[in-house]
Amino acid sequence: MASFPYETVDVFTDRPFGGNQLAVFTDARGLSDAQMQSLAAEMNYSETTFVLPPDDPANDARVRIFHRTAEMPFAGHPNVGTACVLARHGRDRNGVLRFEQMAGLVEIAVERDAAGAVTGAVIAAPQALSLGIELPVEGIAACAGVSASDIVTSGHTPVQASLGVKFVLAQVAPAALAGATPDIAAFRKLEGQNPELQGRLSLFLYARDGNAIRARMFAPLAGTWEDPATGSASATLGALLLSLDGGDEAAYSITQGVEMGRPSRLNVTSRRVADGFRSRVGGGCVPMFRGEALL
């Protein structure tokens, strides 16, 4: 029987029991793909990460990310949380970590307080903004359990977008956001009607007041009824809004998880660069538990 240590953290919060939970297996050497997937399902968090030696020694780790049912090419809170865990073990290089992932190389800047304690991190999404299919207002409204008239289309119609992992972004009226409830039958129907989604329908709803944003994310087909903090979707939204609003740079403050009792704060900075629109997303990270899996 082998022992595999792990730590859990709450990400995009500055206090325990807020933000998004994450389990980090700090040395995943010896685990098979099937075991990683089973451990992620067992932990039952939005995602679980597995740290492996990098393929390129210039980088710090190869980090694999699994949600309850599949592996992810990239995700936000798993990178922030994993970076904080490794930095607390002294595995950063002058406050920077570089993680190899399926979507590309992810660079993370570790944040510390005046005493040198790790408090959070800021990650750079690995890809520039790319857009996929637009989806019908009626179908998105049905998935979210809101009226079609609650979907705001003055800025954009519901659209699939990515900075390394795909989400469907849809703006809703502020009054409708709190009452949104995912309808899994509607999710299955919409996913089945749109093969371009390639089996992934993660819906990021947001209400906007300037650069202050309230958001919720539903992915019931992947086993996540609701996510309390979605860094990759938040970064993608920032890039999309900058592309629509114009300008070279913008900062957004995103609040998520309120309806779940796990309030989260995500800070997004988006920039226009040579290859398009890119984003960074960051926030706090609080250590919670330590343990080991015996396999």
C-alpha positions in Angstrom: 0.0 0.0 0.0 1.4 3.4 -1.0 0.7 6.7 0.6 0.0 9.9 -1.4 0.0 13.2 0.7 -2.5 15.9 -0.1 -3.5 19.3 1.2 -6.8 21.2 0.8 -7.2 24.9 0.5 -10.0 27.4 0.0 -9.2 29.6 -3.0 -10.3 33.1 -4.0 -11.0 34.0 -0.3 -9.1 35.4 2.7 -10.9 33.2 5.3 -11.8 29.6 5.9 -15.0 28.1 4.5 -15.3 30.7 1.7 -14.1 30.5 -1.9 -13.6 27.3 -3.9 -12.3 24.1 -2.3 -9.3 22.4 -3.8 -7.3 19.2 -3.0 -3.7 19.2 -4.0 -1.7 15.9 -4.2 1.8 17.3 -3.8 3.6 14.3 -5.2 1.5 12.2 -7.6 4.3 10.0 -8.9 3.1 6.5 -9.1 -0.6 7.3 -9.6 -2.3 6.1 -12.7 -4.7 8.2 -14.8 -7.6 6.1 -13.4 -6.5 6.5 -9.9 -6.2 10.3 -10.3 -9.8 10.4 -11.7 -11.0 8.2 -8.9 -9.4 10.4 -6.3 -10.9 13.5 -7.8 -14.3 11.9 -7.7 -13.7 10.8 -4.1 -12.6 14.2 -2.9 -15.8 15.6 -4.6 -14.5 19.1 -5.0 -14.9 21.1 -8.2 -11.3 20.1 -9.1 -8.4 18.2 -7.6 -4.8 18.7 -8.8 -1.9 16.2 -9.1 1.7 17.5 -9.0 4.3 15.7 -11.1 7.9 16.5 -12.2 8.1 18.9 -15.2 9.0 17.6 -18.6 11.2 20.7 -19.0 13.5 21.4 -15.9 13.1 25.1 -16.7 9.6 24.8 -15.3 8.5 23.9 -11.8 5.9 21.2 -12.1 3.6 19.4 -14.4 0.1 19.9 -12.9 -2.8 17.7 -13.9 -6.3 18.9 -13.1 -9.3 16.6 -12.8 -12.9 17.5 -12.0 -15.3 14.8 -10.8 -15.6 13.1 -14.2 -12.8 14.2 -16.5 -9.4 15.9 -16.8 -9.2 19.6 -17.5 -6.7 21.3 -19.9 -6.5 24.3 -17.6 -8.5 25.9 -14.8 -8.2 29.0 -12.5 -8.6 28.1 -8.9 -6.6 24.9 -9.2 -3.6 26.9 -10.4 -3.9 29.5 -7.7 -4.4 26.9 -5.0 -1.6 24.6 -6.2 0.8 27.5 -6.5 0.1 28.6 -2.9 0.5 25.1 -1.6 3.8 24.6 -3.4 5.1 28.0 -2.4 4.4 27.2 1.3 6.7 24.3 0.8 9.4 26.6 -0.7 9.0 25.3 -4.2 8.7 28.7 -6.0 11.5 30.5 -7.6 11.7 34.1 -6.4 7.9 34.2 -6.1 7.2 32.7 -9.5 6.0 29.2 -10.5 5.6 27.8 -14.0 3.2 24.9 -14.5 3.1 22.6 -17.5 -0.5 21.8 -18.5 -2.5 20.5 -21.4 -3.5 24.0 -22.5 0.0 25.3 -22.3 2.4 26.8 -19.8 0.8 28.7 -16.9 2.9 31.2 -15.0 1.9 32.1 -11.5 3.1 35.0 -9.3 2.9 34.2 -5.6 1.6 36.9 -3.2 3.0 37.2 0.3 2.2 39.5 3.3 4.8 41.6 5.1 5.9 38.7 7.2 6.5 36.5 4.1 3.5 34.3 4.5 1.8 33.1 1.3 -1.6 34.8 1.0 -2.6 34.2 -2.6 -1.5 34.1 -6.2 -2.1 35.6 -9.7 -2.1 33.4 -12.8 -1.7 34.2 -16.5 -4.1 32.2 -18.6 -2.2 30.2 -21.2 -4.0 31.3 -24.4 -5.4 34.4 -26.0 -9.2 34.8 -26.3 -10.9 32.6 -28.8 -14.6 32.5 -29.5 -16.8 29.5 -30.5 -20.4 29.1 -31.3 -23.2 31.4 -30.2 -26.1 29.7 -28.5 -29.8 30.6 -28.5 -31.2 32.8 -25.8 -34.1 30.5 -25.2 -31.9 27.5 -24.7 -29.6 29.3 -22.3 -32.5 30.7 -20.4 -34.0 27.2 -20.0 -30.6 25.9 -18.7 -30.4 28.6 -16.1 -34.1 28.5 -15.1 -34.7 32.1 -16.0 -36.9 33.9 -18.5 -35.5 34.6 -22.0 -36.2 38.2 -21.3 -33.6 38.0 -18.5 -30.8 37.3 -20.9 -29.1 40.6 -21.8 -27.9 40.7 -25.4 -27.0 44.3 -25.8 -23.3 43.5 -25.4 -23.2 40.0 -26.8 -25.3 37.0 -27.3 -24.5 33.8 -25.3 -21.2 32.7 -26.7 -18.7 30.0 -26.1 -15.3 31.5 -25.3 -11.9 30.2 -24.0 -8.5 31.2 -22.7 -7.6 27.6 -22.5 -10.8 25.9 -21.4 -14.2 26.6 -22.9 -17.2 28.2 -21.2 -20.5 29.6 -22.4 -20.7 33.2 -21.2 -24.1 34.9 -20.9 -25.1 38.2 -19.3 -28.3 38.3 -17.3 -30.4 41.0 -15.6 -29.1 41.6 -12.0 -32.5 40.7 -10.5 -32.5 37.3 -12.3 -29.0 36.1 -11.2 -29.8 35.2 -7.6 -32.8 33.1 -8.7 -31.1 31.2 -11.4 -31.3 27.4 -11.0 -29.7 24.9 -13.4 -32.1 22.6 -15.2 -30.2 19.4 -16.1 -32.7 18.3 -18.7 -32.3 21.6 -20.5 -28.5 21.3 -20.3 -28.7 17.8 -21.9 -31.0 19.1 -24.6 -28.9 22.1 -25.5 -25.7 20.1 -25.4 -27.3 17.4 -27.7 -28.5 20.0 -30.2 -25.0 21.5 -30.5 -22.3 19.0 -31.4 -19.9 21.9 -31.7 -19.8 22.0 -27.9 -18.0 18.7 -28.0 -19.7 17.5 -24.9 -18.8 20.5 -22.7 -21.5 22.9 -21.6 -20.3 25.0 -18.6 -22.5 28.1 -18.3 -21.0 31.2 -16.7 -23.8 33.7 -16.0 -22.9 37.3 -15.0 -24.5 40.6 -14.1 -22.5 43.7 -14.7 -22.3 47.1 -13.1 -19.4 48.7 -14.9 -16.3 46.7 -14.0 -17.9 45.2 -10.9 -19.4 41.8 -11.8 -21.5 39.2 -10.0 -21.3 35.7 -11.4 -22.5 32.1 -11.1 -21.3 29.0 -12.9 -23.3 25.8 -13.6 -21.8 22.6 -15.1 -24.2 19.9 -14.0 -23.3 17.6 -16.9 -19.7 17.4 -15.5 -20.9 16.8 -12.0 -20.6 20.4 -10.8 -24.1 21.7 -10.0 -22.6 25.1 -9.1 -19.1 26.3 -8.7 -18.3 28.9 -6.0 -15.4 30.5 -7.9 -14.3 29.9 -11.5 -11.0 31.7 -12.3 -10.7 30.5 -15.9 -14.2 31.6 -16.7 -13.7 35.0 -15.0 -10.4 35.5 -16.9 -12.2 34.7 -20.1 -15.0 37.1 -19.4 -12.5 39.9 -18.7 -10.9 39.3 -22.1 -14.3 39.2 -23.9 -15.5 42.4 -22.2 -12.3 44.2 -23.1 -12.6 43.1 -26.7 -16.2 44.4 -26.8 -15.7 47.6 -24.8 -12.5 48.7 -26.6 -9.3 49.9 -25.0 -6.0 48.3 -24.2 -6.4 47.3 -20.6 -9.1 46.9 -18.0 -9.5 45.5 -14.4 -12.6 43.7 -13.2 -13.7 42.7 -9.7 -15.8 39.5 -9.8 -17.9 38.2 -6.9 -19.1 34.6 -7.1 -20.4 31.9 -4.7 -22.6 34.2 -2.7 -25.7 32.1 -3.3 -23.8 29.0 -2.2 -22.7 30.5 1.1 -19.1 30.4 -0.1 -18.4 34.1 -1.1 -15.5 34.5 -3.4 -13.5 37.5 -4.8 -11.6 37.2 -8.1 -9.5 40.0 -9.5 -9.1 40.0 -13.2 -6.8 42.2 -15.4 -7.2 41.9 -19.1 -5.0 43.4 -21.8 -4.9 43.8 -25.6 -1.6 42.3 -26.9 -0.1 41.3 -30.2 -2.0 38.0 -30.5 -5.3 39.2 -29.1 -6.8 39.6 -25.6 -5.2 37.9 -22.6 -6.0 37.9 -18.9 -4.6 37.4 -15.5 -6.7 36.3 -12.5 -5.8 36.2 -8.9 -7.0 36.1 -5.3 -6.5 34.8 -1.8 -5.9 31.2 -0.7 -6.4 29.8 2.8 -4.9 26.4 4.0 -7.4 24.0 5.4 -6.6 20.3 5.8 -3.7 17.8 5.3 -4.0 14.1 4.8 -2.9 11.1 2.8 -4.6 8.7 0.4 -3.7 5.0 0.9 -3.8 3.1 -2.3 
